[in-house]
Amino acid sequence: MGICDGRSVIVTGAGRGLGRAHALALAAAGASVVVNDLGVAQDGSDPSDTPAQQVVDEIAAAGGAAVASQHDVADWAAAGEMVQLAIDSFGGLDAVVNNAGIVRDRMFVNSEEAEWEAVLRVHVMGHAAPSRHAAAYWRSRSKAGESNDARIINTSSGAGLMGSIAQAAYSAAKGAIASMTLVQAAELGRIGVTANALAPAARTRMTEEAFADMMADVGPDAFDAMDPANVSPLVVWLASPDSAGVTGRVFEAEGGIVGLAEGYRHGPRVDKGARWEPAELTAVVEGLLDEATEPTPVYGT
């Protein structure tokens, strides 16, 4: 018996890296899995159904249930078709794990419009579209008098929470995902849906290139803290009924570490009770900065 027995889950970007590890772990915990992946190269070219199908074959060989999806999750209609695939294949949908993403490493002053458009499309729309169609399905069930115990699990990043040098577009997209998670949690709780996000650190095609030394394989005799499979137990737990009371949170996961990220909150403030003169604000802001907690440094600084 697994903690996700009988549950139907979509995992996007599941052909490699974190998504693959999540799909395999969910299947091992008893879930039926839609393994979604366009199978593209790092730059988004050369789509192939091979990566998704390979993961499906691994799950089937271990006795699990899975179907492959090559839907473009950032395309509104295609995302809806993927959600319907889960419903048709497994009789319903219980969780969406939004994991698909790309990165374009570039210093901000050198960044190009096409890079911004590509990164924001895959990350922001690629999270919003599948979740929106899943939420519509769950709302229809709620209106019909059926109960939901459903999950949205988004993938943010430390870059989205603290920023990362040479990754302005990626950081902006991942920050948007964290904010979207808060809104999803606030709006969808009444129909039995929780929404949480991950900020994982693990070895993927994206991180191997950007952080080569940190992501290097440590060999067979040591704990590999950067193995993507280390993050997946948290995903399985979040997708399970056990996590029903947790929503609107961003979890950090790396190696054997599980933590909660604490985002923006109201800090120190001063109320004059009237409009400020610009010249007055120098001393006021200096006082506020003295009282405030120092922000976590931007990655790469």
Buried (B, 14 or more C-beta within 10 A) or exposed (E): EBBBEEBBBBBBBBBBBBBBBBBBBBBBBBBBBBBBBBBBEEEEEEBBBEBBBBBBEBBEEEEBBBBBBBBBBBBBEBBBEBBBBBBEBBEBBBBBBBBBBBBBBBEEEEBEEEBBEBBBBBBBBBBBBBBBBBBEBBBEBBEEEEEBBBBBBBBBBBBBBBBBBBBBBBBBBBBBBBBBBBEBBEEBEEBBBBBBBBBBBBBBEBBBEBBEEEBEEEEEEEEBBBBBBBBBBBBBBBBBEEBEEBBBBBBBBBBEEBEEBEEEEEEEEEEEEEEEEEEEEEEEEEEBEEEEEEEEEBBEE
